[in-house]
Amino acid sequence: MAGTGNGDLTDTNINYVGRWDKGNSATYRSYWNGSYLSTKFTGTTVKVKLAEKTVFMAIIDGVPTTHWDRIGTVDLTPTPLANGTHTLKIISKYEKTELPFQGLVLDAGASTVRPDPLPVVEFIGDSITSGVTTTDVAVSDYAWLTGERMGADHTQISYPGITLSDGYHYSDNTFPGMESLYFKLWQANRCPDVACTGNPAWNFANYAVKLVVVNLGTNDAFNSVPSATFQSRYTTFLQNIRAKFPNADIFALRTFGGYYQTETQAVVNARISAGDAKVHYVDTTGWLDSSTGSTDFTDGVHPGDAGHVKVSNRLLPILLPYLGNVTRNDTQFSYDTTANWPSGGQNGAYLNDNHWSSVPNAYYQVPFTGTQVKLYGGQAPAHGIAAVSIDGGAETLVDAYSATRKDDVLLWSSPVLSAGSHTLKVRTTGAKNASATGTYVVGDRVDVIDGGVNLLSNAGFEGGLSGWSTWSQGGTVSSATTQPNSGSSHLVHNGTGAYQAYTAQTLTGLPNGSYTVKAWVRGTAGHQLYVKGFGGSQVSVTSVASNVYTQLTISNINVSNGSAEIGFWTSVGSGTGWLHVDDMTFYKQ
């Protein structure tokens, strides 16, 4: 029966990452290099059953072993392990190999154990993202390395020789471009022609993606795709990805060879101008050394093992903050003296107010717990230069001058910090840009990235109510786009008389320990954010009446049974009661 931990295809303790076809009840099949299954298991041995001959890598307790041309029941532990609980990944290393998986064989009395739920990061690319010329190909390239180091599940939708653009390819293949193949189940070698007739569409409902990283254009350059064509198709490609993953952050990398750099930047700018604030350009200039004697490249195009490690080292701190949870703060600023920092209304500032000072060496501090802090404020003709530091360290000068006033803009981001408690300090220097008319520095808001991985799916309700259980009596539960905290959608509880309603999500397979839940809410008073079913008594916090979003938080939730129900409860006796919810997070402390 399903979920018993016996290792067969019905076992819900086995996590399938990447594009898997589960249509055959006897054999689940992976497509695209880097696809894998993961689980934990008890006992001392494990075997895998394969329907056809294939090549794969198994990683048990962090130790990798490559298995060549294996079929049938393959013993992955010819030397038994110590008795206990072990981790297992089985991976498709090469672009043409597939995993025809038929189940695991465990010791008598042993069982699988569900792995920790993780966010998914999807990498899209060509031979570079497939790890061609590296030691272990898809398991030793920058995509795999970065995904593992982020503590995420990760996919590599990539294939050697593939372009972004349909209709352009090398003489020895007829591959379609990634602009169409990305949306298919099968990888390129299964395509008989550019149309790739018969390749089923991939069902994007199979998994949600937190981040998407695109590294395409090298093969387009080698196949003479016109720059205008590349730019137009890349723009459409990102638009089509956004349609599949409404709430993901998308990163477009400058190709390591610099091909189509201007066009890639223009594509990102076009998407941002179209209102998509979650698209980012990553400038890879200088990441790799192509000079004679460098070991970064093996052939001038493909990075070797050392090159991929370098790329991962540069990419990791860029991506990592986007896996974290953001706390927006304008209430915990500590000013040296209130006289130095008057406050007042300012249209366009966060919550339409801020503080300001032009007194030399006046400062404010913001204590925070997290892995990164981002400073937001105003730029204006009379604004000067601030000195910003973390934990008493070296100061960075930030010039807030602008010929025209802009408010609530990102002024400075810290590097990724060690998890823990830190202090941001912002000091007026009395210095200014030569064009500035003053030396003012403002205190408006900071965003703190706490680094915790959000375990809730569809936490911003960008997918409507998908993933959430709902119920109402006398009122309604829905998603709406009227006034989200971020993104384009939010949750609504509403009624014009007595009514009750709830919206909840139940998580299982949680590691025991302390958790925090947060949610941004607005509405009438008396709605409850709650957590129950975690092995202790229900905990909750009640909302207050507010027309602007405020954040509710419950910390130190001690999960002791591996599960938790997180949700909102509304009970209105009479009158009109309404609730908007957005940007929920639930993460391990």
Phi, psi and omega in degrees: 000158184294145171077013183274353180080023184269359175087000180274185186291346178269359187284112182283358174278356177263126183258123181257118185247127184108200185262106181244140174260115181252019183290337179263117185291348179263335184215121170268138186235133178269152171230156182072136181297149180086355174293148182204165169242149180221149176194177167243158179212153177261167179101203186237347181220160174209142176232155177241141179256126183236135184282334184220164179294133181204170175247136180206166172246137172248134176240113180245121181052037177085359183257118183270146173219130177266135181243123186258133171049053181257147180212157180080213180268115186252124180282116180269352182227065179301332169257114185302148178275168170294145180296132181160199179255131187234158177258149182217133166231139174237123195234141170274111188278323192254159186294333182259347183277147179231156179258105176272078193276131179238005176128174178248151174245123183247170173299155173301129180083353179273168180208161170282160177229131184296132177288164180299138176292136185227152172291161182248133173245126183252126177254131182240128182187203184240217183296332180293316178286346174270355176077023179301135182079003174268169185298312183241029177042244188297348181257004177226019177263176186296328181293310179297313183300316182291316178300317179295317182291334178282350185070035183241160161283151188210147180235155176233095176269085189212158178203136180300137176085355187279142173264171166285320194269128172299146174089359178235123182199169178287163183292339183265010175211167177233034185298142165289166175281164179294340179299336174249323186290331179304332185267012182248162179284316188271152175279176195295327185292345176272000182269118179284342182201179183299326179288341180052051184304133176089353179287116184294149174293141176283137178272102185289354175283353183293328175204149176267146182247134178275315181228145174236129181241121183249128178226083184227152176134338182299311181288333173298318179297317181289343178250018169059041173289125180302145184300320179295322178295313180301313183296316180297316183286327177294319177301313179294323179299313179294324177297320180289325174297317179301323179297329180277326182232083188299335188244008182280149167275132183246130183242122177258114182275137163299130178301148185296337175272359178082007182292136177057034180300311181298318181293321180295317176299319180296323178298313180297316179298323178295319179292321177296317179296332178280000176103005180265093184281355183257029173247134187226140174265135179245112180276112182264012180304128177084359180292324183236150182254117181259009182288161179301133179095347178286145177261010182292325181244150176265334185214016182089344180241314186264125173295146171272192182304313182295322179296318179294324177296318178299316179298315179299320179297328180276325185282326185305308182292341175285317184279324191305318181298335182282352172272347185276177178256138187257128172251122181266129191222124168226018185245350185247030175280133178249111184266145181302314168214145180293335179295328180284344188229073175296161182227161178181180182286147177208106179302131179096341175287166178298124185057022174060033173207161174197177174247159179208157178202145170236015179282121181303132178072003168298150183208162167227157179232151178227109174284142179207159175241118182171197182243356177193151175228142179237130184261125179244150178180197184262149168243138185198166180300330183263009182270144184250211187252127178258152173251122186244137179213162177238129173054037178074012182278194182299143180273146172246132180274130182237118182269118183258018178286141169210142180296333175235150184287135174223137181238159179055045178251154179288119180263326186195143174238137175286161168292170175292129185254165171294144180298135179146196184269136181218170176226126173268133175236133177237123186238137172285137182259342187079356179265163181206162171298148181301334181272348184285151178260358180201182184235026184292143172236140184248157169241109184241293178202162170230152169250128179252126176262117186271352173081352179287146179273124180287121184269351178280140173267151181049046188287341177258006178058027176290338176262031183069228180257013180302132180089352182248141172268138182226158176202146175207154176220110180090348179226196181227150171237128183204174168250152183211166180243016188293315181205075178287157173287324173206170181068214186233002186212162178203168179273145178228128161252133184208147176191154181248013176203201178296129177200161175228150181198154170215156171225127187211159175222131180255127179252138177235168180071023180282139169294136179296147181150191184268138182230162174231141173238140178224152177204143174265128186224156168213156179144196175284169184282160166100002177277147185246127163273125186225160170223132178214175177071023183256008181102001177223182180291147180305140175239150183204164172221143188255138181283155174250161181294128180198138175268354175245154182292132171234156185260128172263142183220136168233120181248170175058043175277112188271093178284123182236356181236013175078011182212167177194144171252125181242130182191184176239137179240131177237131174221109183246126182279324180195168179078197181258124177231129182220154183215132169245134181231139178208160171052059176278147175222143174220119188212157179281130182289000000 
